[in-house]
Amino acid sequence: MTAYLWIKSLHVMSIIAWMAGLLYLPRLFVYHCGAAAGSEMSETFKVMERRLLRAIMTPAMILAWITGLTLAVQAGFFTAGWMHFKLLLVLIMSGAHGYMSRCVRTFAADANMRSHKFYRVLNEVPTLLMLAVVVAVIVKPF
């Protein structure tokens, strides 16, 4: 039981770090849209985006997946409907992470063609997914 609680703690911490990145990175994109390509500000945003993605978001996502699957196996949650729904949402969230990774590369190449309004909307996707995941895990509607 002690190992389970340690894994659960790591899972929650990794989710917090991953969500912080998923919520902050699109905000950086909003501001990056206003910076001229090649400017000092644009180059600063590139460094911030790359470091956030590589040093925080991606390791946190990987740890969230590893610990989450470990917990699900140990607790036998794979037969529960709420777990299937949660996994679907986390797959979509991972897809959003992948899309944001692509955006980081696009900004790094000074090839962004999207407006700040697009990134403001993108900023809401992780929030909605997070709310649905929390409801699935706590309320267990299925």
N, C-alpha and C positions, 0 to 999 in steps of 0.2 A: 504493500500500500504506500509506503514511503516513496518508492521509485515513481509510482503513478503520480503522486502529488508533485514531485520535482519536475516530471515531464509536463504535467499540466501547467505548472508555473512558467516553465520555458515557453510553452505554447502561447500562453496569454501575453507574455513579454514580447515574443516575436510578432504576434498579431498587432500589438500596440505600435511597435516600431514600423512594421510594414504599412499599417494604415496611416501613420503619420506621414510617411513618404508618399503614399498614394494621394493623400489630401494636399500635400505641399507642392509636389512636383508640377501639377497643372497650374498652380498659382505662379510658380516661377515662369512657366511658359507664357502666361498672361503678360507678365512684366517684360519678358524677353522679346515679345512681339513689338514692344515700343522702343527697343534699342536698335540702332543702326548696325547693320552687318559689319563686322570688323572693328567696331568701336570697343573702347575699354569696357564699357558696361556689358556689351554682348559677350565679350570674352570672359568676363566675370561670371555671367549667368551660365555659360558653357561649363565652367569649372564646377560651379555649385550643382548643376543638374547632373553632371557625370559622377561627382562624388556621392551625392545623395542616392543615386541609382546603384552604383557599384559597392559603396561601403555600408549602406544601411538597408535599402529596399530589397535588393536581390538576396543578400544573406538572410534577412528576416523572413522573406517569402519561403526560401528553402527550408529554414528551420521550422516555420509554421507548418509546412507540408509534412516534414518528417515527424515532428512531435504530434501533429494532429492525426496522422495515419496510425502512429504507434498507439495513441490513446484509443482510437476507434477499434483497433484490433484487440487491445487488452480488455476493453470494456464490452466488446461484442456488439458495437453499435451499427454494424453494416447491414443488419436486417431491418433497421428502423427507417421509416419513411422520411422522418425529419432529417436523418443523416444523408439520405440520397439528395434531398433538396439542398441541404447545406453544401454538399460536394459539388452540385451543379453551380451554385452561386460562387463558390471558391474557384471553380474552373473559369467562370466568367471573369472573376476578379483577377485571376492569373492572366487571362487574355488582355484585360485592361492594362496590367503591368507590362505585358509584352508590347502593347501598342505604345505605351508611354516610353518604353525603351527605344522604340523606333523613332518617336518624336525627338528624343534626346539626340539620336544620330542625325536626324534631319536638321535640327538647330545647329549641331556641331559643324555641319557642312554648309551652313548659311543658306539652306534650301527650303526653309519654312514657307509654305504658301497659305497657311491658315491664319485667321484673324484671332484677336484676343477674345472675341465673343465665343468662338468655337471652344477655346480652352476653358472659358468660364463654365460652359455647359459640361465639358469633359470632367471638370472638377466635381461635379455633382454625382457622377456615376459611382465612384467608390463609396460615397456617403449612402446612397440608396442600397447598394449591395450590402454594406455593413449593417444597416438597419434590418434588412431581410435576414441576414445570417444570425443576428442576435435574437430575432423573433423565433427563427427555426430552432435554435439551440435552447433557448429559455422556455418558450411556450410549447414547443414540440407539437405544432398543429397537425402533423401527419403521423 
